[in-house]
Amino acid sequence: MVITVSLPQFLGRSEAAAFRNQLLVALEQKESIAVECADAGPLPSLWIQLLHSAATSAKALGLSVTLKAVSEECRESLRAIGFDAAQSALVLE
């Protein structure tokens, strides 16, 4: 089963903490995660680190974290920090 979560409208620190908890709960339940990114603009580096960390943890458990409907702004923010989809556990759709 895959748990789908959406990125919140505002990508601040307090929202990151709440979102991190959602990711941890999904991983504790041994569920892969799909993150809906259709309405996401550029991702702050904190959020990219959070998603990458969750994806690495998921991969170690035989699960995955997938970003769905990734906007071009979101892709640009990933490229800006040197994100390499081929080398990352984070899956882009």
TARA-V777598 format. One line per field, one symbol per residue. ss: DSSP state (2 for helix, 1 for strand, 0 for the rest). psi: psi as a letter, one per 30 degrees, with the letter a starting at -180 (. if undefined). A space follows every 10 residues. Layout:
BEGIN
ss=???
psi=???
END
This chain:
BEGIN
ss=0111110000 0022222222 2222222200 0111110000 0000222222 2222222222 0000111100 0222222222 0000000001 110
psi=kkkklkklek iaeeeeeeee eeeeeeeegh klkkjjgegk bkkleeeeee eeeeeeeeef ggalkkkkhk leeeeeeeef ggkjefflfk kk.
END
